């Protein structure tokens, strides 16, 4: 069974570690149901669905809430933050159109679950978290799962991005901003994709931003209504 999973992972270029495989039988049925529900809602990217079918989501959730690990709903993780519902995680990831060679910037490490998925699909992830405790917790989990080698963890103002590793092929933002933070657009590679919730109220719009090849403009596509915690920092909410 584990060998078959590894073979499938290699075929579709999804990184699966031996540490992940150690948990493959835990909550297997619940994960399968979760992925089936996501697939039924028009998530078609096989790489995204495969990653979510093997990644132990319950490890990223506080033990007192673990019973909700595979429900299609957000779960509190502390510091006023949540782990997004699985469908939204899958939808955002699919919209990013991640290639195995991509470098990805994630704003809002949170639980580390989405970070893990991004790292399984890409070559490198830089993830920024405002709360040091959450960053440390996520880092510990990702080290435990053998995924941290291709991830750089940064504590700080996510609205400023991380220029040292720029440009990025894809940028995934897990908190709502009043508008697109200029540093993030600058750090997105020409032709790159950003997915970001935008809006000044509790009801926001999830948007897909594609930077034009000349680097001077961008195309903005509104995807769906959403609700995320508000971004902190210079280009977030005061």
C-alpha positions in Angstrom: 0.0 0.0 0.0 2.7 2.5 1.0 4.8 1.6 -2.1 1.8 2.2 -4.3 1.3 5.6 -2.7 4.9 6.5 -3.3 4.7 5.4 -6.9 1.6 7.4 -7.6 3.2 10.4 -5.9 6.3 10.2 -8.1 4.1 10.0 -11.2 2.2 13.2 -10.5 5.2 15.0 -8.8 3.8 15.2 -5.3 6.4 15.0 -2.5 5.3 12.3 0.1 7.7 11.5 3.0 8.1 8.3 4.9 7.0 10.3 8.0 3.7 11.1 6.3 3.3 7.4 5.3 3.6 6.4 9.0 0.2 8.1 9.6 -1.5 6.9 6.4 -3.8 4.5 8.2 -4.9 7.0 10.9 -8.3 8.6 10.0 -8.0 7.1 6.6 -11.7 6.8 6.1 -12.3 10.4 7.3 -9.7 11.7 4.9 -11.2 9.8 2.0 -14.7 11.3 2.8 -13.2 14.7 3.1 -11.4 14.5 -0.3 -14.6 13.0 -1.9 -16.6 16.0 -0.7 -14.0 18.4 -2.1 -13.9 16.6 -5.4 -17.7 16.7 -5.7 -17.4 20.5 -5.4 -15.5 20.7 -8.6 -11.9 20.5 -7.4 -10.2 18.6 -10.2 -6.5 19.0 -9.7 -5.3 15.5 -9.0 -2.1 16.7 -7.3 -4.1 18.8 -4.8 -6.5 16.0 -4.1 -3.7 13.4 -3.7 -1.8 15.6 -1.3 -4.9 16.1 0.9 -5.7 12.4 0.8 -2.4 11.4 2.4 -1.6 14.4 4.7 -2.7 13.9 8.3 -4.7 17.1 8.9 -5.5 16.0 12.5 -1.8 16.6 13.5 -2.1 20.3 12.7 -5.2 20.8 14.9 -5.2 21.3 18.7 -6.1 18.1 20.4 -9.3 19.4 22.0 -10.7 20.1 18.5 -9.3 17.0 16.8 -12.7 15.4 16.4 -13.4 18.2 13.8 -10.2 17.5 11.9 -11.8 16.2 8.7 -15.0 18.2 8.7 -15.3 20.7 5.9 -15.2 23.6 8.3 -12.6 26.0 9.8 -11.2 25.1 13.2 -9.7 27.4 15.8 -6.0 27.1 16.4 -5.5 30.0 18.9 -4.5 33.7 18.7 -7.8 34.5 17.0 -6.8 32.4 14.0 -8.3 29.3 12.3 -7.2 26.5 10.0 -9.3 27.1 6.8 -12.0 24.7 5.8 -10.6 21.9 3.5 -12.6 23.0 0.5 -11.2 26.6 0.6 -7.7 25.2 1.1 -8.1 23.0 -2.0 -9.7 25.8 -4.0 -7.0 28.3 -3.3 -4.3 25.8 -4.1 -5.9 24.7 -7.3 -6.3 28.4 -8.4 -2.5 28.9 -7.9 -1.8 26.3 -10.6 1.4 25.2 -8.8 4.1 23.5 -10.9 6.8 21.2 -9.3 9.5 23.8 -10.1 7.7 26.7 -8.5 8.8 28.8 -5.6 5.8 29.8 -3.4 5.4 32.6 -0.9 2.7 32.0 1.8 1.4 34.8 3.9 -0.1 33.3 7.1 1.6 30.1 8.2 -1.1 29.5 10.8 -1.4 25.8 11.6 1.1 24.8 8.9 -1.4 22.5 7.1 -1.6 24.6 3.9 2.1 25.2 4.1 2.5 21.4 4.0 0.3 21.0 0.9 2.2 23.8 -0.8 5.5 22.2 -0.1 4.3 18.8 -1.4 3.5 20.4 -4.7 6.4 22.9 -5.3 10.1 23.1 -5.0 10.3 25.7 -2.3 8.0 27.6 0.1 8.7 30.7 2.1 6.0 31.1 4.8 5.5 34.2 7.0 3.6 34.2 10.2 2.9 37.2 12.4 2.6 35.2 15.7 5.9 33.6 16.7 4.2 30.9 18.7 2.1 29.7 15.8 5.2 29.7 13.5 7.2 27.6 16.0 4.3 25.2 16.4 3.9 24.8 12.7 7.6 24.4 12.1 7.7 21.6 14.7 4.9 19.7 13.0 6.4 20.1 9.5 9.8 18.9 10.8 8.1 15.9 12.4 6.5 15.1 9.0 9.8 15.5 7.1 8.6 18.4 5.0 10.6 21.3 6.5 13.7 20.9 4.3 12.1 22.9 1.4 10.4 25.4 3.7 11.8 28.7 5.1 9.9 29.9 8.1 9.8 33.7 8.7 8.2 35.6 11.6 7.1 39.1 10.8 4.9 41.4 8.8 3.5 39.3 5.9 2.1 42.3 4.1 5.7 43.2 3.3 6.5 39.9 1.8 10.1 38.6 1.9 12.2 40.3 -0.6 15.3 38.2 0.1 13.9 35.2 -1.8 11.9 37.1 -4.4 10.6 36.8 -7.1 8.0 34.1 -6.4 6.1 32.1 -9.0 3.1 31.9 -6.8 1.9 33.8 -3.7 -0.9 32.4 -1.4 -2.4 34.8 1.2 -4.5 33.4 4.0 -5.7 36.6 5.6 -7.9 39.4 4.2 -6.3 42.6 3.1 -8.0 46.0 2.3 -6.3 45.8 -1.1 -3.3 44.1 -2.8 -0.2 44.9 -0.7 2.2 46.6 -3.1 5.3 44.7 -1.9 3.6 41.4 -2.6 2.7 42.4 -6.2 6.3 43.6 -6.7 7.7 40.3 -5.4 5.5 38.2 -7.8 7.3 37.1 -10.9 6.0 38.2 -14.3 3.3 35.8 -15.3 3.0 34.6 -11.7 -0.2 34.0 -9.8 -1.4 35.4 -6.4 -4.6 34.3 -4.6 -5.8 36.8 -2.0 -8.9 37.6 0.0 -9.8 41.3 -0.4 -12.3 43.3 1.5 -12.7 45.7 4.4 -15.7 43.9 6.1 -16.1 40.4 7.4 -17.4 39.4 4.0 -14.6 39.4 1.5 -13.9 38.4 -2.1 -11.3 35.8 -2.9 -9.3 37.1 -5.9 -6.9 35.6 -8.4 -4.2 38.1 -9.5 -2.1 37.3 -12.6 0.9 39.6 -13.1 1.3 40.6 -16.7 4.5 39.5 -18.6 5.7 43.0 -18.9 5.7 43.4 -15.1 3.8 46.7 -15.3 0.2 45.5 -14.7 -2.0 42.7 -13.6 -5.3 41.0 -14.3 -7.7 40.6 -11.3 -10.3 37.9 -11.3 -12.9 37.7 -8.6 -13.5 34.0 -7.6 -16.0 33.8 -4.8 -17.2 35.4 -1.5 -15.1 34.3 1.5 -14.4 35.0 5.1 -10.9 35.2 6.5 -9.2 36.7 9.5 -7.9 40.2 8.8 -4.3 40.8 7.8 -2.0 42.5 10.3 0.9 44.7 9.4 1.7 47.8 7.4 -0.6 47.0 4.5 -3.2 45.1 6.6 -5.8 46.5 8.9 -4.8 48.9 11.6 
